[in-house]
């Protein structure tokens, strides 16, 4: 997953979305170093929130508000 983020997403994004991808990579690295799945929950939350924000889904459940992209979107709209 880390390589996919680095090779297939990061080269094509900037700003808050790039920051979110960097955070996801850091959490994956943390998980690998600590041999813990706990940081991967954070990765899931990032992609969950991005899915809702970027695809314009109505918020009908849990929204973690953990992304820079969400913060940017709130200011822009």
Buried (B, 14 or more C-beta within 10 A) or exposed (E): EBEEBBEEBBEEBEEBBBBBBBBBBEBBEBBEEEEEEEBBEBBEBBBBBBEBBEEEEEEEEEBBEBBBBBBBBEEEE
